[in-house]
Amino acid sequence: MIRVGCLYIFILIFAPSLEVNLSDKVKLLHGDTYFTKVLQETFYEIEERGFCNLKLVDFNQTLNETLYKWHVVGHVAYTNGFVVSIDRIALTNVGSSTFHSNAGVTSATFSATLNLYHVKVGYDVTAVLDNEGTHRFTGTFNHNHIEQRIVVSKDLATGKFVATPTTNSVSGGSGVIMVYMPENRVSEVLSRHFLATSTRPNLAIWINEIIIPIMLEKAKSIDFPDYCVHC
């Protein structure tokens, strides 16, 4: 990946996918090719915006811990969070299907697994401690892998699209901790509380508020694949 300003150039990796017909009534033609194009256009758009413009939601933690006989009580705020960089994006298990429900609604469903590797996030950090005053830091944390399953469905009668993302896993890797600048005994306490899962709700919101809206717009703008009935 090459970074120019806050833009990132990367290669999307697609695993072979299989079109599956779940109904003897409707068959979707080349649905996987369509959804692959939707995913490509989605991440081209995100690349143009720059990952550094994708913000994370603020969050707070309460501190009440003893470190080397030093009892620390207070709270810490993580603000102005954003994605610093993403080394690699891989889209796997791309597939499509159609089904005919008992209620008479025929939908086309597309799915893929989004894999983000080495996602570095950054925050402004403010720790307010009892009897210790206010301490300010910048902090960065590297997520080794974020796996997200995304399912997009279209009601073939109404044309309405619906997307359903699920964060399957967020990992930091063994021994990975938040890096604070400057480093001192306060930052050592903070690093014990910041885990890979600390940003999980924030990353889920980022995906819901950024990726999914762009994906739905691309799904509507790209020519929908043909389908046939009783074929």
Rosetta silent file (secondary structure, phi, psi, omega in degrees, C-alpha in Angstrom):
SEQUENCE: MIRVGCLYIFILIFAPSLEVNLSDKVKLLHGDTYFTKVLQETFYEIEERGFCNLKLVDFNQTLNETLYKWHVVGHVAYTNGFVVSIDRIALTNVGSSTFHSNAGVTSATFSATLNLYHVKVGYDVTAVLDNEGTHRFTGTFNHNHIEQRIVVSKDLATGKFVATPTTNSVSGGSGVIMVYMPENRVSEVLSRHFLATSTRPNLAIWINEIIIPIMLEKAKSIDFPDYCVHC
SCORE:     score description
SCORE:     0.000 S_00000001
   1 L     0.000  136.897  179.398    0.000    0.000    0.000 S_00000001
   2 E  -114.231  130.204  179.682    1.266    3.516   -0.923 S_00000001
   3 E  -102.479  127.856  174.600    0.151    6.543    1.042 S_00000001
   4 E  -124.574  109.249 -172.820   -0.099    9.930   -0.720 S_00000001
   5 L    63.599 -120.432  176.404   -1.268   12.585    1.720 S_00000001
   6 L  -112.164   20.474  175.323   -4.191   10.872    3.376 S_00000001
   7 E  -100.378  147.774 -177.663   -4.966    8.703    0.340 S_00000001
   8 E  -126.433  131.565  176.692   -4.043    5.032    0.231 S_00000001
   9 E  -102.610  123.334 -176.107   -3.447    2.891   -2.849 S_00000001
  10 L  -144.506  166.642 -179.731   -4.203   -0.773   -2.228 S_00000001
  11 L  -108.872  127.931  174.723   -5.156   -3.972   -4.019 S_00000001
  12 E   -86.100  130.285 -178.725   -8.483   -5.656   -3.348 S_00000001
  13 E  -107.225  123.941 -178.199   -8.148   -9.436   -3.239 S_00000001
  14 E  -114.013  128.668  174.039  -11.197  -11.453   -4.216 S_00000001
  15 L   -82.311  151.004  177.203  -11.585  -15.151   -3.517 S_00000001
  16 L   -56.313  139.909 -178.382  -13.421  -17.242   -6.121 S_00000001
  17 L  -121.759  164.034 -176.037  -17.145  -17.199   -5.494 S_00000001
  18 L  -127.869  128.237  176.690  -19.997  -19.498   -6.401 S_00000001
  19 E   -83.029  125.945 -175.974  -23.448  -18.496   -7.584 S_00000001
  20 E  -118.268  129.269  177.001  -26.029  -20.595   -5.772 S_00000001
  21 E   -97.869  114.367 -177.804  -29.667  -20.953   -6.812 S_00000001
  22 L   -97.047    2.513 -176.870  -31.830  -21.502   -3.753 S_00000001
  23 L  -139.534  145.720  174.333  -35.135  -21.467   -5.637 S_00000001
  24 L   -87.214    3.037 -178.871  -36.660  -23.289   -8.601 S_00000001
  25 L   -96.987  -44.059 -174.192  -38.629  -20.124   -9.337 S_00000001
  26 E  -129.543  136.860  176.655  -35.975  -17.421   -9.796 S_00000001
  27 E  -125.875  127.566  178.506  -32.372  -17.616  -10.922 S_00000001
  28 E   -88.185  132.510 -176.659  -29.937  -14.692  -10.619 S_00000001
  29 L  -103.138  118.919  176.885  -27.512  -14.377  -13.530 S_00000001
  30 L    59.976   39.404 -179.969  -23.919  -13.342  -12.795 S_00000001
  31 H   -66.233  -35.824 -178.704  -24.803  -11.978   -9.372 S_00000001
  32 H   -66.866  -34.956  177.174  -21.317  -12.513   -7.989 S_00000001
  33 H   -64.573  -41.263  177.741  -19.812  -10.412  -10.801 S_00000001
  34 H   -61.223  -48.848 -175.763  -22.239   -7.602   -9.986 S_00000001
  35 H   -69.845  -32.333  174.751  -21.473   -7.617   -6.257 S_00000001
  36 H   -60.272  -42.072  178.337  -17.735   -7.749   -6.891 S_00000001
  37 H   -65.697  -39.443  177.465  -18.079   -4.536   -8.907 S_00000001
  38 H   -59.051  -45.828 -179.392  -20.161   -2.966   -6.113 S_00000001
  39 H   -65.155  -42.238  178.571  -17.422   -3.774   -3.584 S_00000001
  40 H   -60.471  -48.973 -178.088  -14.671   -2.470   -5.850 S_00000001
  41 H   -64.711  -33.607  177.688  -16.457    0.829   -6.478 S_00000001
  42 H   -60.695  -48.093 -175.519  -17.198    1.177   -2.755 S_00000001
  43 H   -80.269  -21.838  169.896  -13.554    0.996   -1.772 S_00000001
  44 H   -64.512  -40.717  178.328  -12.404    3.167   -4.658 S_00000001
  45 H   -64.137  -43.653  179.177  -14.733    5.835   -3.231 S_00000001
  46 H   -64.819  -37.991  177.878  -13.358    5.336    0.277 S_00000001
  47 H   -62.533  -42.030  179.770   -9.821    5.534   -1.090 S_00000001
  48 H   -63.367  -37.197  179.326  -10.594    8.854   -2.780 S_00000001
  49 H   -70.529  -31.339 -177.432  -11.945   10.274    0.490 S_00000001
  50 L    92.222  127.285 -179.919   -8.871    9.092    2.398 S_00000001
  51 H   -62.786  -27.196 -179.204   -8.876    6.782    5.393 S_00000001
  52 H   -67.590  -13.005  176.927   -7.586    9.613    7.553 S_00000001
  53 H   -93.762    1.219  178.022  -10.992   11.273    7.122 S_00000001
  54 L   -92.579  108.230 -172.126  -12.839    8.274    8.571 S_00000001
  55 E   -89.234  158.477  174.978  -13.435    9.201   12.184 S_00000001
  56 E  -113.834  151.379 -176.729  -14.033    7.018   15.227 S_00000001
  57 L   -74.677  140.768  176.453  -16.481    7.738   18.004 S_00000001
  58 L   -63.294  150.213  172.398  -15.180    9.154   21.310 S_00000001
  59 E  -151.483  164.250 -175.028  -15.281    6.899   24.361 S_00000001
  60 E  -126.668  154.826  174.108  -14.316    6.993   28.052 S_00000001
  61 E  -133.899  148.692  175.754  -12.809    4.621   30.597 S_00000001
  62 E   -99.916  136.466 -179.274  -12.776    4.655   34.401 S_00000001
  63 E  -110.251  132.124  173.516   -9.478    4.040   36.208 S_00000001
  64 E  -158.852   85.865 -169.563   -9.143    2.389   39.589 S_00000001
  65 E  -147.982  154.103  175.405   -5.937    0.409   39.714 S_00000001
  66 E  -109.952  124.818  179.317   -2.755   -0.090   41.708 S_00000001
  67 E  -124.485  111.733 -179.702    0.550    0.039   39.823 S_00000001
  68 L    51.259   50.522  178.950    3.720   -0.632   41.827 S_00000001
  69 L    69.304    8.235  176.473    2.008    0.469   45.060 S_00000001
  70 E  -102.916  115.103 -178.161    0.664    3.570   43.318 S_00000001
  71 E   -88.403  120.570 -174.906   -3.142    3.678   43.499 S_00000001
  72 E  -109.377  122.224  177.158   -4.598    5.360   40.421 S_00000001
  73 E  -130.890  133.695  178.619   -8.176    6.672   40.424 S_00000001
  74 E   162.415 -156.561  177.820   -9.744    8.817   37.713 S_00000001
  75 E  -145.151  159.105 -178.476  -11.032    8.642   34.172 S_00000001
  76 E  -132.007  139.107  179.626   -9.626    8.848   30.652 S_00000001
  77 E  -115.581  130.089  174.928  -11.226   10.197   27.470 S_00000001
  78 E  -106.106  114.348 -173.476  -10.306    9.036   23.959 S_00000001
  79 E  -129.291  167.268  177.096  -11.331   11.722   21.457 S_00000001
  80 E    53.479   38.322 -178.052  -10.811   12.789   17.833 S_00000001
  81 E   -73.263  145.296  177.825  -10.215    9.188   16.803 S_00000001
  82 E  -155.060  163.621  177.233   -9.477    8.345   13.185 S_00000001
  83 E   -83.634  117.838  179.879   -8.012    5.595   11.019 S_00000001
  84 E   -75.943  -45.894 -178.911   -4.318    6.333   10.472 S_00000001
  85 E  -163.098  156.649  170.978   -3.709    3.596    7.922 S_00000001
  86 E  -131.741  120.631 -175.401   -4.863    0.234    6.594 S_00000001
  87 E   -72.807  -39.543 -174.032   -2.147   -1.963    5.113 S_00000001
  88 E  -154.318  143.511  175.066   -4.333   -4.383    3.166 S_00000001
  89 E  -123.498  128.436  177.653   -7.962   -5.090    2.324 S_00000001
  90 E  -127.368  130.971  177.159   -9.116   -8.516    1.203 S_00000001
  91 E  -110.131  118.007 -175.543  -12.660   -9.421    0.149 S_00000001
  92 E  -125.090  167.325  177.112  -13.384  -13.125    0.329 S_00000001
  93 E    55.630   41.474  178.034  -16.338  -15.510    0.054 S_00000001
  94 E   -74.634  126.228 -177.763  -18.118  -13.273   -2.442 S_00000001
  95 E  -153.213  168.585  179.271  -21.391  -14.928   -3.417 S_00000001
  96 E  -146.857  157.187  179.066  -24.981  -14.386   -4.530 S_00000001
  97 E  -160.575  166.996  171.904  -28.281  -16.211   -4.396 S_00000001
  98 E  -129.536  154.614  175.702  -32.021  -15.761   -4.835 S_00000001
  99 E  -148.787  155.095  178.747  -34.880  -17.117   -2.818 S_00000001
 100 E  -116.984  112.534 -175.252  -38.671  -17.146   -2.894 S_00000001
 101 L   -82.071  166.070  178.307  -40.195  -16.765    0.553 S_00000001
 102 L   -65.613  -23.731  179.816  -43.502  -18.163    1.735 S_00000001
 103 L   -82.255    0.107  178.554  -44.812  -14.599    1.927 S_00000001
 104 L    85.136   14.602  179.312  -44.294  -14.230   -1.800 S_00000001
 105 L   -98.932  120.395  178.021  -41.305  -11.892   -1.562 S_00000001
 106 E  -101.586  123.329 -177.486  -38.470  -12.709   -3.955 S_00000001
 107 E  -124.657  150.029  170.547  -35.114  -11.248   -2.967 S_00000001
 108 E  -104.984  130.023 -175.969  -31.612  -11.314   -4.363 S_00000001
 109 E  -120.504  134.284  179.100  -28.948  -11.644   -1.679 S_00000001
 110 E  -124.957  142.661 -177.461  -25.238  -10.861   -2.004 S_00000001
 111 E  -145.030  155.069  176.845  -22.607  -11.516    0.635 S_00000001
 112 E  -162.018  157.291  173.634  -18.888  -11.143    1.239 S_00000001
 113 E  -104.957  121.778  178.340  -16.359  -11.169    4.063 S_00000001
 114 E   -93.937  123.055  179.630  -14.410   -7.936    4.456 S_00000001
 115 E  -116.654  118.579  176.253  -10.920   -8.425    5.915 S_00000001
 116 E  -108.481  126.510 -176.348   -8.938   -5.388    7.071 S_00000001
 117 E  -113.532  134.725  178.051   -5.296   -6.029    7.984 S_00000001
 118 E    54.389   64.373  178.538   -3.074   -3.876   10.205 S_00000001
 119 E   -91.464  110.464  179.074   -5.586   -1.123   10.878 S_00000001
 120 E   -95.433  125.952  178.410   -3.850    1.613   12.857 S_00000001
 121 E  -115.586  150.778 -179.236   -6.132    3.976   14.760 S_00000001
 122 E  -129.708  148.836 -179.380   -5.175    7.166   16.559 S_00000001
 123 E  -139.301  154.232  159.137   -6.709    9.181   19.416 S_00000001
 124 E   -87.509  132.826 -173.269   -6.187   12.280   21.487 S_00000001
 125 E  -121.976  127.509  177.287   -6.081   10.997   25.072 S_00000001
 126 E  -125.473  117.779  179.011   -6.883   13.014   28.196 S_00000001
 127 E  -109.343  125.339  176.870   -6.484   11.386   31.618 S_00000001
 128 E  -113.736  113.498 -174.170   -7.825   13.177   34.705 S_00000001
 129 E  -113.417  142.773  175.744   -6.556   11.540   37.902 S_00000001
 130 L   -60.530  129.159  177.253   -7.442   12.209   41.516 S_00000001
 131 L    63.731    9.279 -179.515   -4.627   14.177   43.171 S_00000001
 132 L  -125.391   -6.202  177.986   -2.561   13.902   39.954 S_00000001
 133 E    78.307 -160.657 -176.248   -4.165   16.496   37.700 S_00000001
 134 E  -104.516  135.134  179.174   -4.682   16.277   33.932 S_00000001
 135 E  -126.913  133.893 -177.374   -2.368   14.412   31.559 S_00000001
 136 E  -118.573  140.968 -178.422   -2.585   14.603   27.765 S_00000001
 137 E  -142.467  164.797  160.067   -1.270   12.115   25.199 S_00000001
 138 E  -110.534  141.288 -176.537   -1.585   11.013   21.613 S_00000001
 139 E  -134.272  142.558  175.708   -2.153    7.296   21.249 S_00000001
 140 E  -129.933  144.376  179.623   -2.042    4.789   18.390 S_00000001
 141 E  -136.966  138.431 -177.934   -3.143    1.168   18.323 S_00000001
 142 E  -108.105  113.907  172.303   -2.650   -1.411   15.591 S_00000001
 143 E   -85.045  118.120  179.478   -5.413   -3.941   14.915 S_00000001
 144 E   -63.471  -38.378 -174.781   -3.810   -6.902   13.168 S_00000001
 145 E  -155.585  131.531  171.262   -7.087   -8.075   11.683 S_00000001
 146 E  -123.337  124.675 -178.928  -10.713   -6.970   11.525 S_00000001
 147 E  -114.343  127.665 -175.664  -13.174   -9.371    9.910 S_00000001
 148 E  -133.128  124.317  175.499  -16.593   -8.156    8.840 S_00000001
 149 E   -94.335  129.098 -177.989  -19.338  -10.147    7.143 S_00000001
 150 E  -123.531  129.759  177.668  -21.604   -8.031    4.926 S_00000001
 151 E  -123.137  127.717  178.165  -24.907   -9.149    3.431 S_00000001
 152 E  -120.848  130.173  179.769  -26.856   -6.988    0.966 S_00000001
 153 E  -123.514  147.821  175.571  -30.361   -7.910   -0.197 S_00000001
 154 E  -127.249  126.825  172.734  -32.649   -6.447   -2.837 S_00000001
 155 E   -74.938  114.416 -174.362  -36.398   -6.949   -2.964 S_00000001
 156 L   -69.042  -16.904  178.384  -36.913   -7.690   -6.653 S_00000001
 157 L   -85.004  -44.468 -176.107  -40.487   -6.363   -6.533 S_00000001
 158 L   -96.977  -19.934 -177.380  -39.875   -3.005   -4.815 S_00000001
 159 L    81.179    4.615 -177.683  -36.195   -2.489   -5.698 S_00000001
 160 L   -76.132  134.261  176.643  -35.342   -1.709   -2.056 S_00000001
 161 E  -101.613  142.709  175.102  -31.806   -2.559   -0.867 S_00000001
 162 E  -136.026  134.205  179.259  -30.981   -3.550    2.722 S_00000001
 163 E  -116.359  139.170  179.916  -27.478   -4.144    4.126 S_00000001
 164 E  -131.293  102.017  176.714  -26.662   -6.155    7.247 S_00000001
 165 E   -93.815  148.676  175.105  -23.055   -6.038    8.545 S_00000001
 166 E  -137.056  121.556  177.019  -21.773   -8.170   11.423 S_00000001
 167 E   -77.352  107.683 -177.642  -18.359   -7.647   13.055 S_00000001
 168 E   -77.927  -41.253 -177.760  -17.071  -11.189   13.413 S_00000001
 169 E  -158.248  145.766  174.046  -13.721  -10.446   15.030 S_00000001
 170 E  -133.771  116.528 -176.618  -11.411   -7.607   16.026 S_00000001
 171 E  -125.478  148.131  176.460   -7.884   -8.603   17.036 S_00000001
 172 L  -104.970  -17.817 -177.062   -4.807   -6.720   18.102 S_00000001
 173 L    90.841  155.858 -177.474   -2.393   -9.612   18.091 S_00000001
 174 L   -63.954  127.074  175.598   -0.306  -11.022   20.897 S_00000001
 175 L    80.589    1.896 -179.066    1.537   -8.372   22.900 S_00000001
 176 L   -80.024  127.806  178.600    0.062   -5.418   20.989 S_00000001
 177 L  -130.830  163.313  174.147   -0.651   -2.421   23.220 S_00000001
 178 L   -65.754  134.821  177.627   -1.630    1.198   22.711 S_00000001
 179 E  -100.193  120.665 -177.363    1.445    3.371   22.137 S_00000001
 180 E  -108.703  143.434  173.632    1.253    6.696   23.983 S_00000001
 181 E  -128.625  125.712   -3.848    3.303    9.836   23.462 S_00000001
 182 L   -75.776  167.625  177.258    4.782   10.957   25.742 S_00000001
 183 L   -97.022  133.355  174.526    5.451    7.797   27.747 S_00000001
 184 L  -158.090 -169.820 -176.247    5.345    7.936   31.541 S_00000001
 185 H   -69.010  -26.999  176.658    3.871    6.038   34.462 S_00000001
 186 H   -68.217  -44.509  179.591    0.398    7.364   33.651 S_00000001
 187 H   -64.717  -29.507  176.805    0.567    6.036   30.089 S_00000001
 188 H   -64.592  -39.696  176.502    1.688    2.670   31.494 S_00000001
 189 H   -65.722  -44.529 -178.311   -1.544    2.502   33.493 S_00000001
 190 H   -61.315  -38.930 -177.271   -3.607    3.536   30.469 S_00000001
 191 H   -64.630  -22.908  178.267   -2.023    0.866   28.268 S_00000001
 192 H   -74.244  -21.317 -175.892   -3.285   -1.826   30.639 S_00000001
 193 H   -98.799  -23.040 -178.278   -6.867   -0.765   30.033 S_00000001
 194 L   -86.649  115.471 -179.696   -6.860   -0.234   26.281 S_00000001
 195 L  -115.987  169.473  177.826   -7.558   -3.541   24.521 S_00000001
 196 H   -57.289  -36.520 -178.467   -8.276   -4.485   20.922 S_00000001
 197 H   -75.564   -8.564 -179.735  -11.960   -4.742   21.840 S_00000001
 198 H   -61.199  -32.139 -177.360  -11.962   -1.184   23.214 S_00000001
 199 H   -98.876    1.169 -175.320  -12.616    0.174   19.724 S_00000001
 200 H   -55.982  -49.220  178.563  -14.969   -2.572   18.568 S_00000001
 201 H   -61.772  -35.449 -178.852  -18.205   -0.553   19.011 S_00000001
 202 H   -69.497  -40.903  178.029  -16.563    2.454   17.366 S_00000001
 203 H   -66.562  -35.445  177.563  -15.333    0.477   14.380 S_00000001
 204 H   -64.055  -40.726  177.812  -18.776   -1.043   13.956 S_00000001
 205 H   -65.497  -41.724  178.146  -20.287    2.459   13.829 S_00000001
 206 H   -58.537  -44.347 -179.979  -17.629    3.546   11.334 S_00000001
 207 H   -66.694  -41.934 -179.479  -18.499    0.627    9.067 S_00000001
 208 H   -66.917  -38.957 -172.922  -22.247    1.235    9.419 S_00000001
 209 H   -90.040  -17.879 -177.461  -22.034    4.990    8.846 S_00000001
 210 H  -112.680  -61.422 -172.924  -19.355    5.061    6.132 S_00000001
 211 H   -66.662  -50.097 -173.973  -18.966    1.791    4.251 S_00000001
 212 H   -62.724  -46.928  178.189  -22.576    0.625    4.153 S_00000001
 213 H   -58.454  -41.040  178.157  -24.119    3.912    2.869 S_00000001
 214 H   -64.613  -42.662 -179.107  -21.518    4.093    0.086 S_00000001
 215 H   -61.430  -41.457 -179.843  -22.075    0.428   -0.747 S_00000001
 216 H   -66.949  -37.321  177.215  -25.844    0.870   -1.009 S_00000001
 217 H   -64.580  -41.908  178.578  -25.410    3.873   -3.318 S_00000001
 218 H   -66.233  -38.338  179.251  -23.074    1.863   -5.539 S_00000001
 219 H   -61.657  -35.288  179.968  -25.496   -1.081   -5.533 S_00000001
 220 H   -77.063  -32.631 -173.453  -28.242    1.213   -6.828 S_00000001
 221 H   -84.905  -23.811 -179.151  -26.093    2.956   -9.457 S_00000001
 222 L   -88.008  139.236 -178.379  -24.517   -0.152  -11.023 S_00000001
 223 L   -54.689  125.282 -178.457  -26.591   -2.112  -13.521 S_00000001
 224 L   -75.746  142.830 -178.064  -28.375   -4.910  -11.688 S_00000001
 225 L   -66.626  154.447  176.023  -27.866   -8.422  -13.089 S_00000001
 226 L   -72.417  158.070  173.407  -30.582  -10.122  -15.060 S_00000001
 227 E  -144.139  157.557 -178.325  -32.625  -12.914  -13.586 S_00000001
 228 E  -129.193  156.380 -178.862  -35.021  -15.426  -15.008 S_00000001
 229 E  -111.119  133.945 -179.595  -38.100  -17.229  -13.656 S_00000001
 230 L    56.003   48.062 -179.217  -38.596  -20.999  -14.004 S_00000001
 231 L  -122.083    0.000    0.000  -35.333  -21.375  -15.908 S_00000001
